Amino acid sequence: PAPISTAHAGLAELFFCLTIAIALFTSPGWKAGYGRSASEAAGVDDRMLRSVATTATSLVYVQILVGATMRHTGAGLAIPDFPLMFGHLVPDHWDRMIAIHFAHRVGALVVALAVVATSAHVWYHHRRRPELVRPALLVPALVVGQITLGALTVLSQRAVWINSAHVVCGALVPFLLLYLRGGMGGGDVK
């Protein structure tokens, strides 16, 4: 059933992020600060970065759940065109499947804004920290790729390899945001 499949997708994403986080945060390189001095290795104590990265991660997780709901209820092609929806900016008629699909598209915009806010914060406040700048540049690129793959999934009428790439790319985004939130490259995770 769709609720079980959606819950499975959500749990799988949590498990994936937890597994990668444990591997990263317990690695010798993370603990040693990747060769930086003791003062640099302490990580970044930036409450605002933790806040925007946590918010972005939460929004991505909700988006993953909406995407899983869309996939497992068969709503993936409820809106068969892109970027418009039945030739309009907003669907001109509604049903449950269209509402789920529309929510996923709106969620993509909200996630994109949250990711840009997180990356902009890193760029503005921590641009001399390559361990932050690299993921902060990669995550918006992944989101652009994710949106492109989502559009291609619709336009290709759910081609298997495109749809699979869309799911895999989506799984990487919250991990990078957790990385930015979780202690930022050395020392204790805050």
ZIHUBEL-V249306 format. One record per run of one state. SS is the DSSP state (~ for helix, > for strand, _ for the rest). FROM is the first residue (numbers start at 0). TO is the last residue. If there is no record, write none. Layout:
BEGIN
ss = <SS;SS>
from = <FROM;FROM>
to = <TO;TO>
END
This chain:
BEGIN
ss = <_;~;_;~;_;~;_;~;_;~;_;>;_;>;_;~;_;~;_;~;_>
from = <0;1;25;27;32;37;41;46;73;74;77;84;85;87;88;95;126;129;155;159;181>
to = <0;24;26;31;36;40;45;72;73;76;83;84;86;87;94;125;128;154;158;180;189>
END
